[in-house]
């Protein structure tokens, strides 16, 4: 993978702030002409640095106000068990984030649902039916204080 330079970082910062920015506006922001700017964006897309573009949706206004965090402990942590769990979770649209963790628990999931009944149904129909799940601890967010998809690229100099 190629090294990101300062112009690449500026492009990423601008795209993170406005995914609908035009190529010309992006080029003006980072001090390039449109063609070289578009070429850099295309290369970062091809390299998988830019993975896609999406709209940020208000979770509550979309009718999904509940964020539950489930800490999962597996009975065994063999590679095939981890893979089986990961594959199942990726098929469930309610799971927005899933992390393989260090420490006491194996996975941490962020699950978004319309109400507590829907969360209970998710647990009963999906999560508790998976083989190898030893325990599930659920916590519910009272308020979202911060959520961001914007990486702090300006905080860290290029390596």
PyMOL commands that set and color helices and strands:
alter all, ss='L'
color gray80, all
select helices_A, chain A and resi 6-17+23-30+34-46+79-90+116-125+127-129+153-155
alter helices_A, ss='H'
color red, helices_A
select strands_A, chain A and resi 66-74+95-100+107-113+133-140
alter strands_A, ss='S'
color yellow, strands_A
deselect
rebuild
show_as cartoon
